[in-house]
Amino acid sequence: MKKLALAAALCAAFTGSAFAQSSVTLYGRLNTSIEFQDNDVSDATVMKNNASRWGLRGTEDLGGGASAFFQLESGFGSDDGTGTGGFGRDAYVGLKSATLGQIKLGKIALGALYS
């Protein structure tokens, strides 16, 4: 019985079956500066948000050199914690193939076109 189970496992390993590989990444950038402002009337130290963002990015291997991917990205105010409401920067899905190239559908921030 053990030999039969071992033979079945070896046969399944060499039949060419493929397992899809997928990944999801949570990423972000916290970009805040503290500035001292002196305008001859009053002095102030302020904290400024400089395009802080967070997002989700993922891929799914579809086999045969093709994959599906997505990205959702939103900005937020690191100085006061306010969000921009929804995924206002990037929100798209796409398909990629080694032979056919790639296509993205959805909202793409201008900077993403040149990355």
Contacts in CASP RR format, 6 or more apart in sequence:
PFRMAT RR
TARGET T0000
AUTHOR 0000-0000-0000
METHOD contacts of the structure
MODEL  1
MKKLALAAALCAAFTGSAFAQSSVTLYGRLNTSIEFQDNDVSDATVMKNN
ASRWGLRGTEDLGGGASAFFQLESGFGSDDGTGTGGFGRDAYVGLKSATL
GQIKLGKIALGALYS
18 63 0 8 1.000
20 60 0 8 1.000
20 61 0 8 1.000
20 62 0 8 1.000
20 63 0 8 1.000
21 60 0 8 1.000
21 61 0 8 1.000
22 58 0 8 1.000
22 59 0 8 1.000
22 60 0 8 1.000
22 61 0 8 1.000
23 58 0 8 1.000
23 59 0 8 1.000
24 56 0 8 1.000
24 57 0 8 1.000
24 58 0 8 1.000
25 56 0 8 1.000
25 57 0 8 1.000
25 58 0 8 1.000
26 54 0 8 1.000
26 55 0 8 1.000
26 56 0 8 1.000
27 54 0 8 1.000
27 55 0 8 1.000
27 56 0 8 1.000
27 57 0 8 1.000
28 52 0 8 1.000
28 53 0 8 1.000
28 54 0 8 1.000
28 55 0 8 1.000
29 51 0 8 1.000
29 52 0 8 1.000
29 53 0 8 1.000
29 54 0 8 1.000
30 52 0 8 1.000
30 78 0 8 1.000
31 49 0 8 1.000
31 50 0 8 1.000
31 51 0 8 1.000
31 52 0 8 1.000
31 78 0 8 1.000
32 47 0 8 1.000
32 48 0 8 1.000
32 49 0 8 1.000
32 50 0 8 1.000
32 52 0 8 1.000
32 78 0 8 1.000
32 79 0 8 1.000
33 47 0 8 1.000
33 48 0 8 1.000
33 50 0 8 1.000
34 45 0 8 1.000
34 46 0 8 1.000
34 47 0 8 1.000
34 48 0 8 1.000
35 45 0 8 1.000
35 46 0 8 1.000
35 47 0 8 1.000
35 48 0 8 1.000
36 43 0 8 1.000
36 44 0 8 1.000
36 45 0 8 1.000
37 43 0 8 1.000
37 44 0 8 1.000
37 45 0 8 1.000
37 46 0 8 1.000
47 79 0 8 1.000
48 79 0 8 1.000
49 76 0 8 1.000
49 77 0 8 1.000
49 78 0 8 1.000
49 79 0 8 1.000
49 80 0 8 1.000
51 75 0 8 1.000
52 75 0 8 1.000
52 76 0 8 1.000
52 77 0 8 1.000
52 78 0 8 1.000
53 73 0 8 1.000
53 74 0 8 1.000
53 75 0 8 1.000
53 76 0 8 1.000
53 89 0 8 1.000
54 73 0 8 1.000
54 74 0 8 1.000
54 75 0 8 1.000
54 76 0 8 1.000
55 71 0 8 1.000
55 72 0 8 1.000
55 73 0 8 1.000
55 74 0 8 1.000
55 87 0 8 1.000
56 70 0 8 1.000
56 71 0 8 1.000
56 72 0 8 1.000
56 73 0 8 1.000
57 69 0 8 1.000
57 70 0 8 1.000
57 71 0 8 1.000
57 72 0 8 1.000
58 69 0 8 1.000
58 70 0 8 1.000
58 71 0 8 1.000
59 67 0 8 1.000
59 68 0 8 1.000
59 69 0 8 1.000
60 67 0 8 1.000
60 68 0 8 1.000
60 69 0 8 1.000
61 67 0 8 1.000
62 68 0 8 1.000
65 97 0 8 1.000
65 98 0 8 1.000
66 95 0 8 1.000
66 96 0 8 1.000
66 97 0 8 1.000
66 98 0 8 1.000
67 95 0 8 1.000
67 96 0 8 1.000
67 97 0 8 1.000
68 93 0 8 1.000
68 94 0 8 1.000
68 95 0 8 1.000
68 96 0 8 1.000
69 93 0 8 1.000
69 94 0 8 1.000
69 95 0 8 1.000
69 96 0 8 1.000
70 92 0 8 1.000
70 93 0 8 1.000
70 94 0 8 1.000
71 90 0 8 1.000
71 91 0 8 1.000
71 92 0 8 1.000
71 112 0 8 1.000
72 87 0 8 1.000
72 90 0 8 1.000
72 91 0 8 1.000
73 87 0 8 1.000
73 88 0 8 1.000
73 89 0 8 1.000
73 90 0 8 1.000
73 91 0 8 1.000
73 109 0 8 1.000
74 83 0 8 1.000
74 84 0 8 1.000
74 85 0 8 1.000
74 86 0 8 1.000
74 87 0 8 1.000
74 88 0 8 1.000
74 89 0 8 1.000
75 83 0 8 1.000
75 84 0 8 1.000
75 88 0 8 1.000
75 89 0 8 1.000
76 82 0 8 1.000
76 83 0 8 1.000
76 84 0 8 1.000
77 83 0 8 1.000
77 84 0 8 1.000
87 107 0 8 1.000
88 107 0 8 1.000
89 109 0 8 1.000
90 107 0 8 1.000
90 108 0 8 1.000
90 109 0 8 1.000
90 112 0 8 1.000
91 106 0 8 1.000
91 107 0 8 1.000
92 104 0 8 1.000
92 105 0 8 1.000
92 106 0 8 1.000
92 107 0 8 1.000
92 108 0 8 1.000
93 104 0 8 1.000
93 105 0 8 1.000
93 106 0 8 1.000
94 102 0 8 1.000
94 103 0 8 1.000
94 104 0 8 1.000
94 105 0 8 1.000
95 102 0 8 1.000
95 103 0 8 1.000
96 102 0 8 1.000
END
